[in-house]
Every structure is written in structure tokens, then in C-alpha cells.
């Protein structure tokens, strides 16, 4: 006789893992004692203070200086183009 397993095991197999992003302050050295800073949403697995990351389409390496809020990937994607809607409405 073959068992179907517990409900908990079944729900793990059938549930889709939700990816989260964290808003981070990043810093990149551009000259001796001169840094560029930026704030970006990056995947949670990379959002660790003092971790060094590479960003697509950007030369160099960025250091994660501070980690802030957390959002689901789908929410980040949904708000990604909000600035275009705002510009269209405000006629800037």
C-alpha cells in the first residue's frame, strides 16, 4: 500500500515559492575616497549588509550598505513603471 503523505508535504510540492525583494542602499567606489550611492530593490537573497553585488548594465561592484523594506516581486514589477503614469498625468 502506498501512502499519499501528509497534507503538509503535499502543500509544499504544490505551492509556488514567492520571491521577495528588499530595498537597499548601495555604494560604489569611483575614486580614492569618493563613492557613488544609489537605492534599489534587489532580490532578498542578495540583500545582506556588506555584501558586494554586480548590477546588470553597470560596470563595477556595489556594496550593500543598508537594508530596508521588503516586498513581493510581483508588487515591485507592478510599480516599476508608475513614474511613467505620474509623468503623463502631471504633464512634466
C-alpha positions, 0 to 999 in steps of 0.5 A: 500500500502506498501512502499519499503523505501528509497534507503538509508535504503535499502543500509544499510540492504544490505551492509556488515559492514567492520571491521577495525583494528588499530595498537597499542602499548601495555604494560604489567606489569611483575614486580614492575616497569618493563613492557613488550611492544609489537605492534599489530593490534587489532580490532578498537573497542578495540583500545582506549588509556588506555584501558586494553585488554586480548590477546588470548594465553597470560596470563595477561592484556595489556594496550593500550598505543598508537594508530596508523594506521588503516586498513581493516581486510581483508588487515591485514589477507592478510599480516599476513603471508608475513614474511613467503614469505620474509623468503623463498625468502631471504633464512634466 
